[in-house]
């Protein structure tokens, strides 16, 4: 009897680390996460278990599907995530185009598919959360007109300047790894924890996306580390890109976007907190007892710690 190959821990629904642990410590390369890896372990195992129902989650509670602050908070978040994933997928086409070798070409092709798939599942979950299917495009358009235009468009413009206009493959990998996914992944971890009881299927969507983001962060970091090992003279250029990106982030109203979203979530906690019981968002802290500022500060702290760990691995420690 032929023994099936073991599923790598990062692609195993039951064993994969959380995004914080995995993004800080997991080591993967384009050569190990090539196209055969993706077909076998992502499409063939991770996604198949979703399709055959062996990995499932309960539907959203009525507190989320009915009109109210929890519904509004989820719609605000998932329309934003849809836009972010769509923009990431489009930007990745330039990484594929400029890939210096076959391993990078294959890995970033699979990442492009991952991001397009994420955008789809975030869109589809809006329907599960009570948004009529024909109103989903309008909900996304409203987000694009506000938080998308204020936060995502400037990030996209910066990334495309590096990737499309300058054809800077390694600079593009750095921008996506550190300034986009390295910032947004910890917020996604917070989201997975927040919705686990109130909307288990939303938490599952986040869990699947986060498992992919761990892989993206790890491989992107390995690409930069290998590049700087071979070309240490490129370190000043990459440090300059990080500084430019950090300067841009300082100007973006991301804190206001998160504050509005967390304020809606807080209103929902006041109304439906009894549904949470003693559920802890992190050890020793019940979600129902947390406040807007506490959750925002946790996401910000996780983001900085994740960035610092990845930058150190990429031989860019001290960049922050």
JOSULGI-V961210 format. One line per field, one symbol per residue. psi: psi as a letter, one per 20 degrees, with the letter a starting at -180 (. if undefined). A space follows every 10 residues. Layout:
BEGIN
psi: ???
END
This chain:
BEGIN
psi: pppqqqpqhi johiiprrhg gghhhpoqrh hhlaghgggg hfgifghhhg hijiorqqrq rhhhhqprhg ghggggghhg hggghghggg hhhhgggjpi rhghggghgh hggghhhggg hgghhhghjj pqhiighhgh hhghiehghh ghghgggggh gggghikngh hgggghggif hhghghhhgg gghgihghmh hghhgggghh hghggggggg ghggggghhh miiighghhh gggggghghh iqlhhhghgg ghgghhhhgh hjhhhhcjpp hrpjopghir rghggghggg ghgghggggg hghjkkqih.
END
